[in-house]
Amino acid sequence: MANSGKSAAVSHVGKIRANNQDSGYAGQYLFVVADGMGGHAGGDVASAIAVKRISEIDRLYTSPHDAEFALQSALIAANSMLAETVFEHNELTGMGTTVSGILRVGDHVAVAHIGDSRIYRLRNSKLEQITADHTFVQRLVDSGRITPEEAAVHPRRSVLMRVLGDVDASPEIDTAVIETKPGDRWLICSDGLSSYVSDEKIQTVLTTVPRALDAADRLIKESLDQGAPDNVTVVLVDVDDTDDSSHLPPITVGSAATPLSFDSDSARRALRLPTLLLHPLKATQPDPSHFEPESDEYLDELIEEDHRRAIRRRVTWLVGIALIVIAVVIAVILGYQWTQTHYYVGESNGKVAIFRGVQQNLGPIHLSSVYQTTAIDVSKLDAFTQKTVQASLSAVDLAQAEDIVDRLADAAKQ
């Protein structure tokens, strides 16, 4: 794999997925990652078509804004190709893909992004996420409804609000022109990395591993160490004081590196959006990503569902706490009733008395009370017997306690 060493592209199927639905490309000026929607028909086909079409614009542009326009146009063209492919192969209905890419022009990069694959920039050992995820949970985070930590484990974390595919003829694509300078390191990755490896760990690897290919391999390993339940693809680009970050010859990884296959199988059954909305795909491995239209109607429905889920979770907690409190109260009552079946003989105000309960106290709660005070003066007993009474004499039941009192009465008369 001959290249300048300033860029790299690596993709891995992961430890659970049966096929790789990711695609990646590292070229002369263009660097792209696409993640086909897991669980949808033909996610691998979608990402491969997108990357193959977008890679056609890999050339030098006269200005960053020309590159930005070319990159946006390429994503729109890829979206049309996906729709045409579904028209010709209806067994692929519902397929889609995320796309995140950069096109370098000197000391600037043009950025285009749709979905939840990510673009990061490492500058002065500080990692910055350049793109924003087009996901339902990111909407909730942005609106302050949940925290980023809650988003990481949210049951709807795989719901995408924007993708390329046959679901939207005019997808909204985020684009920008961003300045870059020597020393910058750009990372493009699928959520197989960002969902399972923390930003802190990614930053550490990018900061400490100098060679692009070694760093990319290390990031893949970090994902594998987490079990790598999803496909993971990494494209790295290093910027120095030249205009060359190219990977020569260009390299394609993932599903785009293999011939396209339109074979229909059980994994590529047509799934319509209403079905996905009512019955989100569920798996023992990571929940497969799927698309929901970025419309107020769908968004409101998802938010309302999330609100209902939060209420159910709160009610479940409250019911659980109430049951625990009830169980504790019942245990205390039963325990107290058990103590009241016991008796002992002790001293009360200088007299021998029969106590009901046990000698111990439970904090401020007394577990015994005077049942009967006798006329026997403790002072009339010998010194040893006085100490014994003051320390209390346990009895199996009331009858035994009365026998003890009778013996103490005889002792007091002597």
matplotlib code that plots the C-alpha trace (Angstrom):
import matplotlib.pyplot as plt

x = [0.0, 2.2, 1.3, 2.8, 2.2, 0.1, -3.2, -4.8, -8.1, -8.9, -12.2, -13.2, -16.4, -16.4, -16.9, -20.7, -21.9, -22.1, -21.1, -19.4, -21.9, -19.2, -17.2, -14.2, -12.0, -8.7, -7.5, -5.4, -7.5, -10.8, -11.4, -14.8, -16.6, -20.1, -22.0, -24.9, -28.0, -27.7, -31.0, -32.1, -32.0, -28.7, -26.8, -23.6, -24.8, -25.9, -22.5, -20.6, -22.6, -22.2, -18.4, -17.9, -19.9, -18.3, -14.8, -15.2, -14.7, -11.2, -9.1, -7.6, -10.0, -9.2, -10.9, -12.3, -15.8, -15.6, -14.6, -17.5, -20.0, -18.5, -18.7, -22.3, -23.3, -21.6, -23.6, -26.8, -25.9, -25.2, -28.6, -30.2, -28.2, -29.5, -33.0, -32.4, -30.9, -34.0, -36.2, -34.4, -34.0, -37.1, -35.8, -33.4, -36.3, -35.4, -31.6, -29.6, -26.2, -24.5, -21.7, -19.0, -16.2, -13.5, -11.9, -8.6, -7.7, -4.4, -4.9, -8.6, -10.9, -14.4, -16.7, -19.9, -21.9, -25.2, -26.0, -24.0, -20.6, -18.3, -15.4, -12.9, -9.9, -7.0, -5.1, -2.5, -3.4, -7.0, -9.8, -12.7, -15.8, -16.5, -19.8, -23.1, -24.9, -28.2, -29.9, -33.0, -31.0, -28.8, -32.0, -32.9, -29.4, -29.5, -32.9, -31.7, -34.1, -31.3, -27.6, -24.9, -24.4, -28.1, -27.9, -25.2, -27.6, -30.9, -33.1, -33.6, -29.9, -29.8, -32.6, -31.2, -33.0, -31.0, -29.4, -28.8, -31.1, -34.5, -36.2, -35.7, -35.3, -33.8, -31.7, -30.3, -26.5, -24.3, -21.4, -18.7, -15.2, -12.8, -9.3, -6.5, -2.9, 0.3, 0.0, -3.7, -4.9, -8.3, -10.3, -13.4, -15.1, -18.3, -20.2, -18.6, -15.7, -17.4, -20.1, -17.7, -14.5, -14.5, -13.3, -10.6, -9.2, -9.4, -7.6, -4.9, -4.3, -4.2, -1.8, 0.6, 0.7, 2.5, 2.1, -1.4, -1.8, -0.5, -3.0, -5.9, -5.0, -4.8, -8.3, -9.7, -8.1, -9.6, -13.0, -12.3, -11.2, -14.7, -16.2, -16.5, -20.2, -20.6, -18.6, -15.9, -14.2, -11.4, -9.9, -7.0, -5.5, -2.4, -1.7, 1.9, 3.4, 2.8, -0.4, 0.0, -1.9, -2.7, -3.0, -1.3, -2.6, -6.1, -7.5, -11.1, -12.0, -15.2, -18.0, -17.0, -13.8, -15.8, -18.0, -21.6, -24.1, -27.8, -28.7, -31.9, -31.8, -33.5, -31.2, -32.4, -36.1, -38.1, -38.8, -41.1, -40.7, -44.1, -43.1, -39.8, -41.5, -44.0, -41.6, -38.0, -35.5, -34.1, -31.0, -28.8, -25.9, -26.0, -29.4, -29.1, -29.4, -32.6, -34.1, -37.0, -37.9, -36.8, -40.3, -42.1, -44.8, -42.3, -40.1, -43.0, -44.2, -40.7, -40.4, -43.8, -42.8, -39.6, -41.7, -44.0, -41.0, -39.5, -42.8, -43.0, -39.5, -40.2, -43.4, -41.5, -38.9, -41.6, -43.5, -40.3, -39.4, -42.9, -42.8, -39.4, -40.8, -43.8, -41.6, -39.5, -42.5, -44.0, -40.7, -40.5, -44.0, -43.5, -40.2, -41.7, -44.6, -42.1, -40.2, -43.5, -43.8, -40.7, -40.4, -37.7, -37.3, -35.6, -35.7, -38.1, -38.0, -36.3, -38.9, -38.6, -40.7, -41.7, -40.9, -42.5, -40.2, -36.4, -33.6, -32.2, -33.3, -33.5, -32.1, -34.7, -37.2, -37.6, -38.3, -39.6, -42.0, -43.0, -45.7, -46.1, -44.4, -44.1, -43.9, -40.5, -37.8, -34.6, -32.7, -33.9, -32.1, -28.5, -25.8, -25.3, -29.0, -29.5, -26.8, -28.5, -31.9, -30.4, -28.8, -32.1, -33.1, -34.4, -37.5, -38.9, -42.5, -44.7, -45.1, -41.3, -41.0, -43.6, -41.7, -38.5, -40.5, -41.7, -38.2, -37.0, -39.9, -38.8, -35.2, -36.3, -38.0, -34.9]
y = [0.0, 2.9, 6.3, 9.4, 8.3, 11.4, 9.6, 6.2, 4.3, 1.2, -0.7, -3.7, -5.7, -6.0, -9.1, -9.4, -8.1, -10.6, -8.1, -4.7, -1.9, 0.8, 2.2, 4.5, 6.3, 8.1, 9.8, 12.6, 15.4, 13.7, 11.6, 10.0, 7.6, 6.2, 4.0, 2.0, 1.8, -1.5, -3.5, -1.8, -3.6, -3.1, -0.9, -2.2, -1.4, 2.1, 3.1, 1.5, 3.4, 6.7, 6.4, 5.3, 8.2, 10.8, 9.6, 10.8, 14.4, 13.7, 16.4, 19.8, 22.7, 26.4, 27.5, 25.9, 27.1, 25.4, 22.3, 22.7, 23.0, 20.0, 17.9, 18.9, 18.2, 14.8, 13.8, 14.9, 12.9, 9.9, 10.3, 10.2, 7.1, 5.4, 6.2, 4.9, 1.7, 1.1, 1.7, -1.0, -3.4, -2.9, -5.5, -2.8, -0.4, 1.6, 1.4, 4.4, 5.6, 8.4, 10.3, 12.5, 13.8, 16.4, 17.8, 19.6, 22.8, 24.2, 25.5, 24.9, 21.9, 21.7, 19.6, 17.8, 15.7, 13.9, 11.3, 10.2, 9.4, 12.1, 14.4, 15.4, 17.8, 17.4, 20.6, 21.3, 18.0, 19.1, 17.0, 18.9, 17.4, 19.3, 17.8, 17.4, 14.1, 14.1, 11.9, 12.0, 11.9, 14.8, 16.8, 15.9, 17.0, 20.2, 21.1, 20.3, 17.4, 14.9, 14.9, 13.6, 10.8, 9.8, 10.0, 7.4, 4.8, 6.1, 3.4, 5.7, 6.5, 4.7, 6.8, 9.0, 12.1, 12.6, 10.2, 9.6, 7.0, 6.5, 8.2, 11.8, 13.3, 16.5, 15.7, 18.6, 18.3, 20.2, 21.9, 24.3, 25.6, 25.3, 26.6, 24.0, 24.4, 22.3, 19.9, 19.4, 15.8, 15.1, 12.0, 10.7, 7.7, 5.7, 5.4, 2.0, 4.0, 7.0, 5.0, 2.7, 4.5, 7.7, 11.1, 11.0, 7.7, 8.9, 12.0, 10.0, 7.8, 10.6, 12.5, 9.7, 7.7, 9.7, 7.6, 7.9, 4.2, 3.1, 5.5, 4.3, 0.6, 1.5, 3.1, 0.0, -2.0, 0.2, -0.5, -4.3, -4.2, -2.9, -5.9, -4.1, -5.0, -2.7, -2.1, 0.4, 2.6, 5.1, 7.6, 9.8, 12.8, 14.6, 18.2, 19.6, 22.6, 21.2, 21.0, 17.2, 14.9, 12.5, 8.7, 7.5, 5.4, 6.1, 3.4, 2.2, 0.1, -1.6, -2.6, -0.1, -2.2, -5.2, -5.7, -4.5, -7.3, -6.9, -10.4, -10.5, -12.4, -12.3, -9.6, -7.4, -7.5, -4.3, -2.3, 0.6, 3.6, 3.3, -0.3, 1.0, 3.8, 1.4, -1.5, -0.3, -2.9, -4.7, -6.9, -8.4, -6.6, -2.8, -1.5, -1.0, 2.6, 3.5, 6.6, 8.7, 11.8, 15.1, 16.5, 18.1, 15.4, 12.5, 14.5, 15.4, 11.8, 10.6, 13.2, 12.3, 8.6, 9.5, 11.6, 8.6, 6.4, 8.8, 8.9, 5.1, 4.9, 7.4, 5.6, 2.3, 3.8, 5.3, 2.0, 0.1, 2.5, 2.3, -1.5, -1.4, 1.0, -1.1, -4.2, -2.5, -1.3, -4.8, -6.3, -3.7, -4.5, -8.2, -7.9, -5.7, -8.2, -11.0, -9.1, -8.7, -12.5, -12.4, -11.5, -10.8, -9.8, -6.6, -3.5, -0.6, 2.3, 0.1, -2.7, -6.1, -5.9, -8.2, -6.6, -7.5, -7.5, -7.7, -5.9, -4.2, -0.9, 0.0, 3.5, 5.7, 2.9, 0.9, -2.8, -3.5, -2.1, -2.8, -5.5, -5.8, -4.2, -6.2, -5.2, -6.7, -4.2, -4.9, -3.5, -6.4, -8.9, -9.9, -8.1, -10.8, -11.2, -7.4, -7.2, -10.1, -8.4, -5.1, -6.9, -8.6, -12.2, -13.6, -15.8, -18.0, -16.9, -15.1, -18.2, -18.5, -14.8, -15.3, -18.2, -16.1, -13.4, -16.0, -17.1, -13.5, -12.9, -15.9, -14.6, -11.1, -12.7, -14.4]
z = [0.0, -1.3, 0.1, 1.5, 5.0, 5.7, 5.3, 5.8, 5.5, 7.5, 7.8, 9.9, 9.9, 13.7, 15.9, 15.5, 12.1, 9.2, 6.6, 6.3, 5.6, 5.9, 3.1, 3.2, 0.7, 1.0, -2.2, -3.5, -2.1, -1.1, 2.1, 2.8, 5.2, 4.6, 6.9, 5.4, 7.6, 9.5, 9.4, 6.2, 3.0, 1.2, 3.6, 2.1, -1.4, -0.3, 1.2, -1.7, -4.3, -2.4, -2.0, -5.6, -6.9, -4.6, -5.3, -8.9, -7.7, -6.3, -8.0, -7.4, -7.1, -7.7, -4.4, -1.2, -2.1, -5.5, -3.6, -1.2, -4.1, -5.8, -2.6, -2.0, -5.6, -5.4, -2.3, -4.1, -7.2, -5.0, -3.4, -6.9, -7.8, -4.7, -5.6, -9.2, -7.8, -5.6, -8.6, -10.5, -7.5, -5.3, -2.9, -1.7, -0.8, 2.3, 2.0, 3.0, 4.2, 6.1, 4.5, 6.0, 3.8, 3.4, 0.2, 0.8, -1.1, 0.3, 3.8, 3.8, 3.7, 2.3, 4.6, 3.7, 6.2, 6.6, 9.3, 12.3, 11.0, 12.3, 11.4, 14.1, 14.0, 16.3, 16.8, 19.4, 21.1, 21.5, 19.8, 18.3, 16.8, 13.6, 12.5, 14.4, 14.5, 12.6, 15.2, 17.3, 20.6, 19.4, 18.9, 22.5, 23.7, 21.7, 23.2, 26.8, 27.3, 28.0, 28.7, 26.3, 28.9, 28.7, 24.9, 24.8, 26.3, 25.0, 23.3, 20.3, 19.9, 16.5, 14.9, 12.1, 11.1, 7.8, 5.4, 1.7, 0.2, -1.4, 1.5, 0.6, -2.9, -1.5, 1.6, 3.6, 3.7, 6.1, 4.3, 5.4, 4.5, 7.4, 7.7, 8.4, 9.2, 9.6, 12.5, 12.2, 12.1, 10.6, 11.5, 9.7, 11.2, 11.3, 14.6, 15.1, 16.5, 18.1, 19.8, 21.6, 22.0, 24.1, 22.7, 25.4, 24.2, 20.5, 21.4, 23.2, 20.2, 17.7, 20.0, 20.7, 17.5, 14.8, 11.7, 10.1, 9.3, 12.7, 14.4, 12.3, 13.1, 16.8, 16.7, 15.1, 17.8, 20.5, 19.0, 18.8, 22.5, 23.3, 21.5, 18.2, 17.8, 14.8, 11.6, 12.2, 9.6, 10.1, 7.6, 8.9, 7.2, 8.4, 7.4, 7.1, 5.5, 2.0, 0.1, -0.2, 2.2, -0.6, -0.4, -3.6, -5.1, -3.7, -1.5, -1.0, 2.0, 3.3, 1.0, -1.7, -2.1, -3.3, -6.4, -5.9, -5.3, -5.6, -4.4, -2.4, 0.9, 4.2, 5.4, 2.5, 2.9, 2.2, 5.4, 5.2, 7.4, 9.2, 10.2, 11.6, 13.5, 15.2, 15.6, 15.9, 15.0, 18.0, 18.2, 20.8, 19.3, 18.8, 17.6, 13.8, 12.6, 10.8, 9.3, 10.5, 8.4, 9.8, 10.0, 12.9, 12.9, 13.3, 15.6, 17.9, 17.9, 18.9, 21.6, 22.9, 23.0, 24.8, 27.3, 27.9, 28.4, 30.9, 32.8, 32.8, 34.1, 36.8, 37.8, 37.9, 40.2, 42.4, 42.6, 43.3, 46.1, 47.5, 47.5, 49.3, 51.9, 52.4, 52.8, 55.4, 57.3, 57.3, 58.4, 61.3, 62.4, 62.3, 64.0, 66.7, 67.2, 67.6, 70.3, 72.2, 72.6, 74.9, 78.6, 81.1, 84.8, 85.7, 87.9, 87.6, 90.1, 92.7, 92.4, 90.7, 87.5, 84.6, 81.2, 77.9, 74.9, 74.5, 76.3, 73.2, 71.8, 68.1, 68.1, 69.8, 69.7, 72.9, 72.2, 75.8, 78.3, 81.9, 81.9, 85.7, 88.7, 91.9, 95.5, 95.9, 96.8, 94.9, 97.9, 100.1, 97.9, 98.5, 96.5, 93.9, 93.2, 93.0, 90.3, 88.5, 88.5, 87.4, 84.5, 83.8, 83.8, 80.5, 80.4, 77.7, 78.3, 80.9, 83.0, 83.4, 84.2, 87.0, 88.4, 88.5, 90.4, 92.9, 93.6, 94.1, 96.5, 98.6, 98.5, 99.7, 102.8, 103.9]

ax = plt.figure().add_subplot(projection="3d")
ax.plot(x, y, z, "-o")
ax.set_aspect("equal")
plt.show()
